[in-house]
Amino acid sequence: MKAAHLLFLLFALGGAAAAEPADLKGIQPIRIIRTTEPNFPLAFSTMTTARGEASVLISVDAGGKLVDWLVVSYTQKPFADEAVRAIKAWQYEPARRGGQAIAVRTILTFDFEADGKVMSVIPTEFFDIFVRSWLGERLISQICRPQDLDQPLQTVKTLQPRYAPPPDAPANARARALLDFYVDETGRARMPVVVQASDALFAAAAVDALDQWRFATPTRGRAPVAVHVQQEFVQAN
């Protein structure tokens, strides 16, 4: 049977308060229990296509549950479809920091090869995969940067975090939280992580509020795409 080799490039920010890149060394990544094997797509079984690639961003909570996924890129769509099929069927053991289970967001890259050879892949900087293809084929990116959109991302619905500061908080202090997330092709915010926060409760409230936000459909070349963005939330006066 034609094989697909799964390659783990890196794990990204995760947890209730996301670690800075320098802190990632202290995180034990998620463990994947492969209950099924991804296969070379049947659509290409009789064609000259010998290789393919797909990358999928996944979010796994502290209980080891796959809570969300988003296709990042692929050489041809059937490779992405097969990668997603496998990801949804697999089981996960959560990532850990200091022995404690945490939620993480991580990117998985599938390297499909018709002849079963294992191809070596060197880890890259996060999202460098958008501009580099290890297969020598053009990757079709499903996620872009804000500056690459046809027009600036626009909100159509917003909600302020519901937050009551603690009694001992300084009168002139305002809680802040910076969230990193994705806006998908329908305008929904997906897979938020907290990059920085002055207060954990406010950060949690910001995540809850963001779930209610809606954006105008982001487009690139007039086609709907997902976009990777950050948004700072500040406590209302």
C-alpha positions, 0 to 999 in steps of 0.5 A: 500500500502506498504510504504517508509519512507524518513529520512533526515540524514543531509545536506552537503556542499553547495553554491558558497563558501561552509560552514564549518561544524561549519557554517551549523547551520545557514543554513535552509535546502531545503524543499521537496514538495513530489508530489509522494510517494515512494513505496515498490518495486513491485519486493519484494511484494510477497517475504520475504523481509520486509525492504530496504534502499537506500541513494541518494546524490542530488544537488539543486541550489539556484532556487530550481532546482534538478541539479544532483543526485548520488546513494550512497548506497542501500541494493538492487537495486530496492530500489535505483531505487524507491528512484531516481524515487521519487527524480526526480519527487519531487519539491524543495524549496532552502536552505537559509542562512541568508534569501538568497537562496543558492545551497546545496548538501545533502544526503537523506536516504529512509527507506522502510518498507513493514508493514508501520512502521516508523523506527527511525534513528539517524543522523550519520557523513557524509558518515558513512552510508558506514560502518553502516546499520540501517537495519542490512543488508549489504549496497552496497556502490556505492561510495568509498574513493580514498584509496579503489580504485584498483589504484590511480585515474588518469586524462585523460584530465585537463584544467586550470581555466580561470582567470584574477586577479584584477588589485590591486592583489599583483604581487606574489599572486596566487589564490587558491581554494579547490573543493570537488566533485565526480568522477562517473563511467564514469570518469566525475566530479560531484556535486562540491562545494567550500571548501576553496577559496582565491578569489570567481572569481577564485573559479567559474573559477575552477568549470567551469574548473573541468566540462571539466576534465575527469578521467580514470574509477575508479574501486574497485574490478575491478568494476566501482564505483564513488569516493569522492575526493578533488582537489586544483586548483592554479592560473597558473603563 
